[in-house]
Amino acid sequence: MAVKKLGYLGFGASDIEAWRSYATKTLGLMDAGSKRDALLLRLDSRGWRIGVHPSPKDDILYAGFEVENKADMERVAQTLEQCGVPIQRANPEELAERAVIDFVKCKDPSGVTIEIYYGASELYEVPFVSPAGVSGFITEDQGLGHYVLSVDDLEQSLDFYIRGLGMELSDIIDWQMNPEVKLQVNFLHCNRRHHTLALIQAPAPKRLHHFMLEVSSFDDVGRAYDRVIDQNQVVMTMGRHTNDHMYSFYGATPSGFAVEYGWGARTIEADWSVVRYDSISMWGHKFMGMGAA
């Protein structure tokens, strides 16, 4: 039994108002209000997809993975326990905060809280409207998007996500960042999205390298790119990835980790085979540094 999709992400942030402005005006997300001092953000019919919580950490706090029903949640929890992972049950206050029917939680090998839930809240009666005019975000059966973690132990992390959560390996990139540094990036999927999670074993100041939002049109990417350039916040220029074929760029968030904004990714098909690559991009994606245009 496997998780079905990435449902939500929680970030810690030292400046909530900077996040509110960046998320709505630059990324085009919808302000869904606050709950227990946390800023909630929408990008589709769900009540929220991203929670930004007051914290000096400025890093990922939790990731919520969706399953279909209670029975599936219990099966995933049982599998994790069989892998030696302690499981905690959500209390009523936590359920109200996440606006789901039920969830269980645990820690991954790097200490990130993982929540397995079902029964998220839908707000069809309050349509999603992007403050920046974004035509839409690709979610539904592919989930929120993806995120990339810097981990302490790659093998333990792969075991947790593959054996524990039931995710599958999509492919591997051996990334030569510079003449001295080569990193292996492992990409994992749990639905048609090419990858919901990627893992890198490398020392880093933050666990979260970046998270990704996929929009409905290439023009949405171009307009967002203009907004990020105007704010002098480009981390990596426009480019196209070798493995998922996505056209995207990377911007700097107020918390110091990056956000990838993209369109046009290919999806996992029935005849998919695991392969490896020597480069992350076919073209573009030139590193500019945090906050450089």
N, C-alpha and C positions, 0 to 999 in steps of 0.2 A: 504494500500500500504506500502510495507516494503523495506528497503535497501536489496541488494542482496549479498554483500560480502565486506570485508575489502580490499580496493584497495591499500592504501599507508599509511605510517606513517611518521611524521616529528619529529625529535629530536633536541633539543638545545644542543650544546656541546662547552665546553671551549677549547678543543684541537681537531681541525678538522683532523690534520695529524695523530694523534694517532688513530682516528676513521678510517681513510683511511687504515692504516696498519692492524688494527684489523679486519675490515669488510672483506678485501680481503684475507689476509693471514690466518686468523684464522677461520672466518665464511665461507669463500669461495664465497663471493659476488663479483660481477663484478663492477669495477669502471666505472660509466657512465659519468664521467666528472663533471664539476661544473657549476652552474647557480646562478648568484647573490651571489657569495661567498659560496653557499651551495654545499656540496658534495652529489651527486646523486648515488644511488646504485641499480643495477639490480640483479634479481634472476630468471628471465624468459624472455619471449619475450617482455614484457612491457618495455617502455622506461626508467622507474625507478619505484622502489617500496618503497625505504627508502630515505628520505632527511635528511641530517645532517647539521644544520645551526649554524653559530657562535653565541654563547650565553653563558652567565655565569650561566644560569639556570641548565644545564645538566639534562634535564627532557623532557617529552613529550611536544611538541608544538601543534600538530594537528593530527587528524586521518581522512582519506578520505574513505567514504563509497560509493560504486558504485551502481548505478541503471542502468536500460537498456536504457532509453531514456529521452528526455526532459519532456514528459508528466509525467513519473514516478517521476522525480525530483521535478516537480511542485506539485505533489500530496503529496509527503513527506513534502515539505516545507509548504503546506497548513495545513497538520496535526499538524506540530510543532507549527505553528502560532495559531491554535485552542487550543493548550495546553499552550498558553501564552508565547511561546519562540520567541524572536525577531529574524528575519532572515535578513541577508545581502546578496546582490548580488555581485558576483565577477566582478572586473573590468578587462579590457583587459590585463593589466600588470600581474595580478594574474593568469589569464587563461594561458598566455604564460609561466609563471613560473611553473605551475602544468602540462602543456602540455595536457590539456583536452579541450573538446568542451565547456563545461559550468559547473559551480557549484554554489551552495548557501552555506552559512556557518552560524553557530550559536555557542553558548557556551553551554556546558553541565552544570549540576548543580555544578560541581567542578571547572568550569572555563576553561576546555579543549576545544579548538576549534574543532568543528566537521564540516566537509565539505561533502556535498552530491553532487556527480558529475556523469557525463556520458561522454563517448567519449574519453577514455584514448588513448594515443599514443602507437602503436605497432611497434616493430623493428625486424620483421621477417628477413629482409635483413641483419641484424647484429646479428648473432646467439649468445645466451648467452654462455659464456665460463667461467667456474669457475677457478680462479687463483690457488685454492687449490685442484683442481681435484674432486670437488663434482659432483656426477652423475646427480643431479637435485634437484629442490625444488618442493614440491607439492603445486600448486596454482590453476589455472584455475577456475573451478566452486566453489572451496572452498576459494578462495581469498588468500591474503598474508599470513595469519597465525592467531595468536591471540595476545592480550595484556591484561594485568591485571592492574586495577587502584585502588589506595587507594582513597576513596571518603569520603566527609564530612557527607553526608546524604544518606544512602543506599536507603530509600524508594523513595526519590526524584529522585535519579539516576536510579533506576529500572523503575520508571514511565516514565522518559525521553526516555530511550532506548527501553522499551517495547511498551508504548503507542505512543511515538513520532516517533521512527524509525521503529517500527514494529518487533523488535527482540522477540525471545521467550525463556523462561527459559528451560535450559537443565536439570540441577540438582543443588543440594546444598551440600556443604561439611561443616560440623561443625568441624573445625580444632582446635584441642587442641595443640597449639604450645608448651606450657609448663604447669606445674601445675597451674600457675596463669593466663595464657592468653588463651582464646578460641575465635576464629574468625569464622564468618560465611562467606563463599565464595559462591557467586551466579554466575553461569555460563550461558551465553546467546549465542544463535545461530541465524543465519539468512540464513543458507544454510546447506549442508550436514556435514560441519565441526562441530565436537562436540561442540566447543565453539569458537566464534570469539572474545568475550570479557568476562572478569570476573571482578566482583566488590567486594571489601572488604572495610568495614567501619572500619578504624583503623588509628590512628595517624602515620604518616610516613614522613620522610624528603623529599620524592619525590612523585609525583602523580603516576608515572609509577613504578610498582613493577618489571615487566618484559615483554618482548615480546617474541614470539615463532616463530621459523622457523622449518618447517617440511621437511625433506629430503626424497629422493626416496629409500634409502636403509639403512639397519641397519649398514652396514660397513661405510657409510658416518658419522653416529653418532660416531662410535668407533674411526675413524681417527680424527675427530674433538675433541673428548674427550682426545685423546693423545696430541693434540696440546695445548689444554687448560691446561692440567696437566703440560706439559713442561713449560708453562708460569706462573705456580703457580696462576691460576685464577679460580679455581673451587669454586663455591658457594654452590651447592648441587650435590652430587655424582649421578652416574647412578642409575636409578630406573624405576618403572612402576606405573603410576597413577591408582587409583581406578576407576575414572569415565570415562575418555576417553581411558584408557588402553595404553596410549602412553609410549614407552620406551624413556627416555630422561635424560639429565643432564642440569645443569644450570651453566653458566659462568658469570664472571664480565666484563661488558663493560667499556670502558674508561670514561663513564659518571657516573658510580657508580650504575646504575640500572642493572638488570640481563637480560640475554638472555637464553631462553630455546631452546635446540637443540634436536629434536626428530624424531621418526619414528614409524609407526605402529598404529596410532590412529584409533579407530573405528569411524564410522560416524552415523549421525542421520538417522534413518529409519522411514517409515510411521507409524509403531506401537510403536513409542517411548513414554515412560511414564516418568514423572518427579519423581525422587527418591532423597533420601538424603544419605550421607555417613558420617562416623565418622573419617575417615582417608584420607589423600590426596594420599597415596601410598600403593600398595600391598607389595612392598619391596623397599629398597634403598632410594634414595633422602635424604641422610643424610646431614644435614646442616653443612657446613664447614666454613662459614663466607666469606665475600668479600675478594677475593684474597688469599684464602688458598687452598692448594692442598691436 
